[in-house]
């Protein structure tokens, strides 16, 4: 397709993808709620910096109320909690034969499909490291997996075309017939990043703390168990291999975590997005919107979800002002996980 790509949300994810696509020759239009960011992109361009690349591109940028016309390709890249509002704004601009691509954290495809329809919804998994620094400026801290697929796994011409387009951003982008397998795997890994976000530790520091290793493994295994109950086959990405946590052998899980630690060397993204939201930007996180549905699905299957539910509560407590010094909040979660593991083993 040669029509413009509308990227709804020009932050860390949408801004980075859009800037690379624009530089590659695609016509990209940005929409964002932050007026200073929109005007900066219009006046001087969107600047990408960091160890991966450094450049600036001029693109059309708009506030939601300024969007006109209809688009065949809309990349949705807002926080999970803003999905519903974003859909209200973008749906009048989605062509009848177009689609919305969820370039978000979490699993927002079902919510999008409920509004746009399955036929006008596309799934994506993104796992690169970027941070919004200020109006018109994003730091691209490290490359990561980019995967796209139709919700039903069909290899349609449009998803093949989309895959080719995204290779202009990530040359190793993957076309899959199992997009939900990737999304569930990322949810499993994301629980670890949520737990890191309520501490003062870097991601590597959190993963390297021996007292937290049982918590890390239990969080991942809990989510993967729910995915399996849903009939989903979790997929590996980068250094994360869900199979290592499903063997029941701690040595396999430890080896995977050590591989992840090694892979993060050289990345300038030291902290999770949750940590930045809480500690730097002082705003609510998307944790309840990402992990809340996981808890509900787990309970429906009768699976243990107490630690995941407690993680949501701990994040909300820190957002409300509870102290987040050292790893104290994570150690509270570790105690809950230990009790839940003991109970699960005794069943």
Secondary structure, 3 states (H helix, E strand, C coil): CCCCEEEECCCHHHHHHHHHHHHCCCCEEEECCCHHHHHHHHHHCEEEECCCCCEEECCEEECHHHCCCCEEEEEECCCHHHHHHHHHHHHHHEEEEEEEEECCCCCCHHHHHHHHCHHHEEEEEECCEEEEEECCEEEEEECCCEEEEECCCCCCHHHHHHHHHHCCCCCCCEECCCHHHHHHHHHHHHHHHHHHCCCCCCHHHHHHCHHHHHHHHHHHHHHHHHHHHCCCCCCCECCECCHHHHCCCHHHHHHHHHHHHHHCCCCCCCCCHHHHHHHHCCCCCCHHHHHHHHHHHHHHCCCCCHHHHHHHHHHHHHHCCCCCCCCHHHHHHHHHHHHHHHHHHHC
